Amino acid sequence: MSQERHSEIIKRLKRAGGHLHSIVKMIEEGRSGVQVAQQLQAVESAIENAKKALIHDHIEQCLDQSLKAPRRKGAAMRGFRAITKYL
C-alpha cells in the first residue's frame, strides 16, 4: 500500500474513532436517539470510505503487479480475489 494512501486511511479511521468516542459520551449523557443515530451513520460512512480506499489501493497494486511482472500474474490475481470478498 502506498504511504500516501496509508496515511489518508489512518486519518479517516482516527476521525471515525473520535466520533465513536463522542457517541459513547452522547449515550451516557442521555442524548436523543436521533442525534446518536446521526453520529453513528457518520461513523459508518467514514469506516466504509476508509475500507473502499483500502480495497481500491489493493486492487490497483494487484493490477500494477501483474502488468510489471507477468510471471507473477497468478499471485496478483489471488490477491485481487482475496480482497473482493470485502466489497
GROMACS elastic network, one bead per residue, 0.5 to 0.9 nm:
[ bonds ]
;  ai    aj funct       b0    kb
    1     4     6  0.85446   500
    1     5     6  0.69791   500
    1     6     6  0.64309   500
    1    54     6  0.80953   500
    1    57     6  0.65038   500
    1    58     6  0.66693   500
    1    61     6  0.72995   500
    2     5     6  0.53431   500
    2     6     6  0.59934   500
    2     7     6  0.87502   500
    2    57     6  0.78051   500
    2    61     6  0.88769   500
    3     7     6  0.62310   500
    3     8     6  0.86483   500
    4     7     6  0.54430   500
    4     8     6  0.64403   500
    4     9     6  0.88886   500
    5     8     6  0.50223   500
    5     9     6  0.62512   500
    5    10     6  0.86407   500
    5    53     6  0.77759   500
    5    54     6  0.79338   500
    5    57     6  0.75493   500
    6     9     6  0.52814   500
    6    10     6  0.62706   500
    6    11     6  0.87426   500
    6    54     6  0.80413   500
    7    11     6  0.61713   500
    7    12     6  0.86913   500
    8    11     6  0.51882   500
    8    12     6  0.63859   500
    8    13     6  0.87912   500
    8    50     6  0.83073   500
    8    53     6  0.87050   500
    9    12     6  0.51100   500
    9    13     6  0.62410   500
    9    14     6  0.86020   500
    9    49     6  0.86255   500
    9    50     6  0.53690   500
    9    51     6  0.81292   500
    9    53     6  0.70263   500
    9    54     6  0.71483   500
   10    13     6  0.51312   500
   10    14     6  0.60464   500
   10    15     6  0.84965   500
   10    50     6  0.81582   500
   11    14     6  0.51534   500
   11    15     6  0.61126   500
   11    16     6  0.85894   500
   12    15     6  0.51621   500
   12    16     6  0.62345   500
   12    17     6  0.86444   500
   12    46     6  0.63374   500
   12    47     6  0.72991   500
   12    49     6  0.79993   500
   12    50     6  0.61212   500
   13    17     6  0.60696   500
   13    18     6  0.86056   500
   13    46     6  0.71512   500
   13    47     6  0.64209   500
   13    50     6  0.67818   500
   14    18     6  0.62259   500
   14    19     6  0.86460   500
   15    18     6  0.51143   500
   15    19     6  0.63084   500
   15    20     6  0.86247   500
   15    43     6  0.84633   500
   15    46     6  0.78875   500
   16    19     6  0.50196   500
   16    20     6  0.60793   500
   16    21     6  0.86221   500
   16    42     6  0.79538   500
   16    43     6  0.51813   500
   16    44     6  0.80853   500
   16    45     6  0.88103   500
   16    46     6  0.59318   500
   16    47     6  0.66670   500
   17    21     6  0.62192   500
   17    22     6  0.86519   500
   17    43     6  0.78852   500
   18    21     6  0.51350   500
   18    22     6  0.63387   500
   18    23     6  0.87249   500
   19    22     6  0.50044   500
   19    23     6  0.62115   500
   19    24     6  0.88090   500
   19    39     6  0.71604   500
   19    40     6  0.81740   500
   19    42     6  0.80155   500
   19    43     6  0.64087   500
   20    24     6  0.64249   500
   20    25     6  0.88188   500
   20    39     6  0.79550   500
   20    40     6  0.73860   500
   20    43     6  0.66264   500
   21    24     6  0.52612   500
   21    25     6  0.65852   500
   21    26     6  0.88078   500
   22    25     6  0.50996   500
   22    26     6  0.61778   500
   22    27     6  0.87434   500
   22    39     6  0.85708   500
   23    27     6  0.62382   500
   23    28     6  0.85688   500
   23    36     6  0.62649   500
   23    37     6  0.89766   500
   23    39     6  0.66248   500
   23    40     6  0.72000   500
   24    27     6  0.52199   500
   24    28     6  0.62402   500
   24    29     6  0.86423   500
   24    36     6  0.88434   500
   25    29     6  0.60545   500
   25    30     6  0.85875   500
   25    31     6  0.88286   500
   26    29     6  0.50772   500
   26    30     6  0.62664   500
   26    31     6  0.53132   500
   26    32     6  0.83030   500
   26    35     6  0.83684   500
   26    36     6  0.67535   500
   27    30     6  0.50599   500
   27    31     6  0.58118   500
   27    32     6  0.81220   500
   27    33     6  0.83882   500
   27    36     6  0.70816   500
   28    31     6  0.77540   500
   30    33     6  0.85717   500
   31    34     6  0.84517   500
   31    35     6  0.67925   500
   31    36     6  0.69403   500
   32    35     6  0.53695   500
   32    36     6  0.63992   500
   32    37     6  0.86149   500
   33    36     6  0.50883   500
   33    37     6  0.59125   500
   33    38     6  0.85011   500
   34    37     6  0.50532   500
   34    38     6  0.61382   500
   34    39     6  0.87082   500
   35    38     6  0.51777   500
   35    39     6  0.64327   500
   35    40     6  0.87046   500
   36    39     6  0.52053   500
   36    40     6  0.61384   500
   36    41     6  0.86085   500
   37    41     6  0.61148   500
   37    42     6  0.86546   500
   38    41     6  0.51319   500
   38    42     6  0.64043   500
   38    43     6  0.88631   500
   39    43     6  0.63291   500
   39    44     6  0.86652   500
   40    43     6  0.50609   500
   40    44     6  0.61654   500
   40    45     6  0.85505   500
   41    44     6  0.50686   500
   41    45     6  0.61141   500
   41    46     6  0.86055   500
   42    45     6  0.50942   500
   42    46     6  0.61718   500
   42    47     6  0.86755   500
   43    46     6  0.50852   500
   43    47     6  0.61878   500
   43    48     6  0.84881   500
   44    47     6  0.52298   500
   44    48     6  0.60223   500
   44    49     6  0.85587   500
   45    48     6  0.50302   500
   45    49     6  0.60904   500
   45    50     6  0.85832   500
   46    49     6  0.51729   500
   46    50     6  0.62441   500
   46    51     6  0.86610   500
   47    50     6  0.50464   500
   47    51     6  0.61457   500
   47    52     6  0.86156   500
   48    51     6  0.50443   500
   48    52     6  0.61762   500
   48    53     6  0.86464   500
   49    52     6  0.50576   500
   49    53     6  0.61792   500
   49    54     6  0.86021   500
   50    53     6  0.51387   500
   50    54     6  0.62135   500
   50    55     6  0.86580   500
   51    54     6  0.50823   500
   51    55     6  0.61243   500
   51    56     6  0.85398   500
   51    86     6  0.84895   500
   51    87     6  0.86049   500
   52    55     6  0.50855   500
   52    56     6  0.59801   500
   52    57     6  0.84347   500
   52    87     6  0.77592   500
   53    56     6  0.51887   500
   53    57     6  0.61068   500
   53    58     6  0.85871   500
   54    57     6  0.52074   500
   54    58     6  0.61907   500
   54    59     6  0.86995   500
   55    58     6  0.50534   500
   55    59     6  0.61487   500
   55    60     6  0.85283   500
   55    83     6  0.66162   500
   55    84     6  0.79192   500
   55    86     6  0.79625   500
   55    87     6  0.76888   500
   56    59     6  0.51602   500
   56    60     6  0.61125   500
   56    61     6  0.86110   500
   57    60     6  0.50541   500
   57    61     6  0.61917   500
   57    62     6  0.86775   500
   58    61     6  0.50662   500
   58    62     6  0.62349   500
   58    63     6  0.86903   500
   58    79     6  0.80059   500
   58    80     6  0.74960   500
   58    83     6  0.75374   500
   59    62     6  0.50360   500
   59    63     6  0.62040   500
   59    64     6  0.85476   500
   59    76     6  0.88614   500
   59    79     6  0.79403   500
   59    80     6  0.58127   500
   59    83     6  0.77294   500
   59    84     6  0.87499   500
   60    63     6  0.51603   500
   60    64     6  0.60789   500
   60    65     6  0.84765   500
   61    64     6  0.50447   500
   61    65     6  0.59613   500
   61    66     6  0.85843   500
   61    76     6  0.82112   500
   61    80     6  0.89793   500
   62    65     6  0.50776   500
   62    66     6  0.62475   500
   62    67     6  0.86958   500
   62    73     6  0.84981   500
   62    75     6  0.83042   500
   62    77     6  0.69077   500
   62    78     6  0.87648   500
   62    79     6  0.64757   500
   62    80     6  0.60764   500
   63    66     6  0.52050   500
   63    67     6  0.62604   500
   63    68     6  0.86409   500
   63    73     6  0.86531   500
   63    76     6  0.68813   500
   63    77     6  0.82244   500
   63    80     6  0.81845   500
   64    67     6  0.51683   500
   64    68     6  0.60523   500
   64    69     6  0.84212   500
   64    76     6  0.86256   500
   65    68     6  0.52428   500
   65    69     6  0.58764   500
   65    70     6  0.77677   500
   65    72     6  0.72374   500
   65    73     6  0.72569   500
   65    75     6  0.87612   500
   65    76     6  0.62383   500
   66    69     6  0.53690   500
   66    70     6  0.51545   500
   66    71     6  0.76954   500
   66    72     6  0.61043   500
   66    74     6  0.79801   500
   66    75     6  0.81965   500
   66    76     6  0.57324   500
   66    77     6  0.78655   500
   67    70     6  0.58274   500
   67    72     6  0.89940   500
   67    73     6  0.77661   500
   68    71     6  0.89856   500
   68    72     6  0.87095   500
   69    72     6  0.54845   500
   69    73     6  0.68864   500
   70    73     6  0.50413   500
   70    74     6  0.84894   500
   71    74     6  0.75257   500
   71    75     6  0.88550   500
   72    75     6  0.54100   500
   72    76     6  0.63947   500
   72    77     6  0.87728   500
   73    76     6  0.50420   500
   73    77     6  0.61357   500
   73    78     6  0.86333   500
   74    77     6  0.51129   500
   74    78     6  0.62210   500
   74    79     6  0.86732   500
   75    78     6  0.50805   500
   75    79     6  0.62620   500
   75    80     6  0.86047   500
   76    79     6  0.51096   500
   76    80     6  0.61666   500
   76    81     6  0.86648   500
   77    81     6  0.60713   500
   77    82     6  0.84583   500
   78    81     6  0.51035   500
   78    82     6  0.60259   500
   78    83     6  0.87278   500
   79    82     6  0.50885   500
   79    83     6  0.63911   500
   79    84     6  0.87878   500
   80    83     6  0.55166   500
   80    84     6  0.64339   500
   81    84     6  0.52892   500
   81    85     6  0.72783   500
   82    85     6  0.62531   500
   82    86     6  0.82333   500
   83    86     6  0.57747   500
   83    87     6  0.74274   500
   84    87     6  0.53120   500
